[in-house]
């Protein structure tokens, strides 16, 4: 992930979709040093869109 983010940093746009809030990324990326490096490159200059509400799977009755 770090190599991908590093290669695209300030060169091209990248869209990240996550079910986790950015505050939870460090604990889910496991290695604190790598998590810092990845988050620094992703979050800096990012536009964040937070979608709230019930899951579409739940609305449509689709089992998870």
N, C-alpha and C positions, 0 to 999 in steps of 0.2 A: 504494500500500500504506500509506504514511504517513497519508493522508487517512482511509482506512478504520479504521486502528488508532486514530487520534486521535478520530474520531467515536464509537467504541465504548468508549474508555478510561473505566473507572469507571462506565459506564452499562449495559453489557450484556456477557454472556459471549461469548467468541469461541474457537473451537477452531482451532488451527493444526496441520497435519500436514506433516512435512517429512522427506525422506530424509537431510537433513543434521543433524548435531549442532549445537547452538546455538553452539559455538565456531567453526563454519565459516560462520555466517550472514554475517559482515562481508565475507568474500571473495566470497561469492555475491551479495550485494546491490550490489556494485560501487562505490557512492558511500559513502565512510566516514562522512560527516556524516549522511546519511539512514539508514545502517545503525545508527548509534548511537541516533538518535531512535526508530527503529522497535523496535530491541531493548530499549531502556529501557522502552518502553510495554508490550511483550509479556512480557518476562521478569520484570519486577517484579510480585510477587504471583501468579506463575504456578504451577500445579501441572504438573510435567513427568512424563510417562510414557515411559520408554525401553524400546522393544521390541527384543530381541536375538534372534539366531538366523538360520537360513537363510531366504532369500526364499521366500514361498509360490509364486511363479512357478517357482522351481527345484524345489521339492518336487512340484508338480503337473505338471512337465515342459512348462510353457507357455513358448514362446520369448519373450525380452524384446524 
